[in-house]
């Protein structure tokens, strides 16, 4: 049976294509706002522990405060790698109290502390996917339709990324509020076949996508940080996404 949500996403994407979003084009990008993802021959074990060679060799993307680009009190870093099947994402969050009570798939992860990945596979700023992960290991995913650089968004929360794998490790007392922790890490494997707006799957060397990565820190000093700060009170601003450059 055909999933009705999948049909809706395809229809919306086709409409956006007709109006100019999603058309194949040569992409020019700012090398100062780019992250180069290197293909790995040794994919990580998705257990939440960032100890594999692909993480050690990946560039570190340090977060800044989303509103003004200042250095946050609680540092966050993201690393990326890929193989022929998956995009791998690793987060490291310094945190004296990794706090969330949200559990379960497609639960309201953003009601508590979390990290997020926003990935625009065809760099059109009109369609992208969102993944949110809590310190408890709870995961939510959504497909987003966007216009006017985030002024209007339609979030299709019923969309599910099949074969998505995500795992969390909390170093300390655990994810419950009030525990003493040092940091927590997230490891994700996102299957490429879910990025149906991309020009090539898997990506070819030299392909360019857009993406941004965020963290919501709610304990003590509230901090909203990002790899590429948007400068406004929203994460949904695709013109501010960084450029992801795939390299063999």
Residue pairs with C-beta under 8 A, 6 or more apart in sequence:
5 156
5 158
5 159
6 159
8 156
9 143
9 156
9 159
10 196
12 127
12 145
12 154
13 22
13 127
13 196
13 197
16 22
16 124
16 126
16 127
16 145
17 23
21 124
21 125
21 126
21 127
22 122
22 124
22 126
22 127
22 197
23 124
24 199
27 123
27 208
29 208
29 243
29 245
30 243
33 228
33 242
33 243
34 208
34 242
34 243
34 244
34 245
35 59
35 61
35 80
35 227
35 242
35 243
35 244
35 245
36 59
36 245
36 247
37 58
37 80
37 81
37 82
37 87
37 244
37 245
37 246
37 247
38 54
38 57
38 58
38 81
38 82
38 247
38 248
39 81
39 82
39 83
39 205
39 246
39 247
39 248
40 53
40 54
40 57
40 81
40 82
40 83
40 88
41 83
42 52
42 53
42 54
43 54
43 81
43 83
43 85
43 86
43 88
43 189
44 50
44 52
44 54
44 55
44 81
44 88
44 90
44 187
44 189
45 52
46 165
46 166
46 167
46 187
46 188
46 189
47 167
47 169
47 187
48 137
48 167
48 168
48 169
48 185
48 186
48 187
49 169
49 185
49 187
50 79
50 90
50 92
50 185
50 187
54 81
54 88
55 79
55 81
55 90
58 79
58 80
58 81
58 90
59 79
60 77
60 78
60 79
61 77
61 78
61 79
61 80
61 213
61 227
61 242
62 75
62 76
62 77
62 227
63 72
63 75
63 76
63 77
63 78
63 213
63 214
63 215
63 225
63 226
63 227
64 70
64 71
64 72
64 225
64 226
64 229
65 71
65 72
65 223
65 224
65 225
65 226
65 229
66 214
66 224
66 225
66 226
66 229
66 230
66 231
66 235
67 224
67 229
67 231
67 232
67 233
68 229
68 231
69 229
69 231
72 217
72 223
72 225
73 221
73 223
74 93
74 94
74 95
74 96
74 217
74 221
74 223
74 225
75 93
75 94
76 91
76 92
76 93
76 94
76 115
76 215
76 225
77 91
77 92
78 89
78 90
78 91
78 92
78 213
78 227
79 89
79 90
79 92
80 87
80 88
80 89
80 90
80 244
81 88
81 90
82 88
82 192
82 202
82 203
82 246
83 202
84 192
84 202
85 191
85 192
85 202
86 189
86 190
86 191
86 192
87 119
87 189
87 190
87 192
87 195
88 187
88 188
88 189
88 190
89 117
89 131
89 186
89 187
89 188
89 190
89 213
90 185
90 186
90 187
90 188
91 115
91 133
91 185
91 186
91 213
91 215
92 183
92 185
93 115
93 183
93 184
93 185
93 186
93 215
93 217
94 182
94 183
95 113
95 135
95 181
95 182
95 183
95 184
95 217
95 219
96 180
96 181
96 182
96 219
96 220
97 177
97 178
97 179
97 180
97 181
97 219
97 220
98 113
98 135
98 170
98 172
98 174
98 175
98 179
98 181
98 183
98 184
99 112
99 113
99 135
99 175
99 176
99 177
99 178
99 179
99 218
99 219
100 109
100 112
100 113
100 114
100 134
100 135
100 136
100 138
100 175
100 177
101 112
101 136
101 176
101 177
102 108
102 109
102 111
102 112
102 134
102 136
102 138
103 134
103 136
103 137
103 138
104 138
105 138
105 139
105 140
106 139
106 140
106 141
106 157
106 160
107 138
107 140
108 140
109 132
109 133
109 134
109 138
109 139
109 140
110 116
110 132
110 140
110 216
112 134
112 135
112 136
112 216
112 218
113 134
113 135
113 215
113 216
113 217
113 218
113 219
114 132
114 133
114 134
114 135
114 215
114 216
115 132
115 133
115 186
115 213
115 214
115 215
115 216
116 130
116 131
116 132
116 133
116 213
116 214
116 215
116 216
116 235
117 130
117 131
117 188
117 190
117 211
117 212
117 213
118 128
118 129
118 130
118 144
118 211
118 212
118 213
118 214
118 235
118 236
118 238
118 241
119 128
119 129
119 130
119 131
119 190
119 195
119 209
119 210
119 211
120 127
120 128
120 209
120 210
120 211
120 238
120 241
121 128
121 129
121 195
121 197
121 198
121 209
122 197
122 198
122 199
122 209
123 208
123 209
123 210
123 243
124 197
125 146
125 149
125 210
125 238
125 239
125 241
126 145
126 146
126 147
126 238
127 143
127 144
127 145
127 146
127 197
128 143
128 144
128 146
128 210
128 211
128 238
129 141
129 142
129 143
129 144
129 159
129 161
129 194
129 195
130 141
130 142
130 143
130 144
130 155
131 139
131 140
131 141
131 161
131 164
131 166
131 188
131 190
132 139
132 140
132 141
133 139
133 166
133 168
133 186
133 188
134 168
134 175
135 168
135 170
135 175
135 184
136 168
136 175
137 166
137 167
137 168
137 175
139 164
139 166
140 157
141 159
141 160
141 161
141 164
142 155
142 156
142 157
142 159
143 155
143 156
143 159
144 153
144 154
144 155
144 156
144 236
145 153
145 154
145 156
146 152
146 153
146 154
146 236
146 238
147 153
149 237
149 238
149 239
150 234
150 236
150 237
150 238
153 236
161 190
161 191
161 194
162 191
162 194
163 191
163 194
164 188
164 189
164 190
164 191
164 194
165 188
165 189
166 186
166 187
166 188
166 189
167 186
167 187
168 175
168 184
168 185
168 186
168 187
169 184
169 185
169 187
170 181
170 184
171 181
171 182
171 183
171 184
171 185
172 179
172 180
172 181
172 182
172 183
173 179
173 180
173 181
174 181
175 184
177 219
192 198
192 201
192 202
192 203
193 201
195 201
198 207
198 209
199 207
200 207
203 209
203 246
204 246
205 246
205 247
205 248
206 245
206 246
206 247
207 245
207 246
208 243
208 244
208 245
208 246
209 243
209 244
209 246
210 238
210 241
210 242
210 243
210 244
211 241
211 242
211 244
212 226
212 227
212 228
212 230
212 235
212 238
212 240
212 241
212 242
213 226
213 227
214 224
214 225
214 226
214 227
214 235
215 223
215 224
215 225
215 226
216 224
217 223
217 224
217 225
224 235
226 235
227 242
228 240
228 241
228 242
229 240
230 237
230 240
231 237
231 240
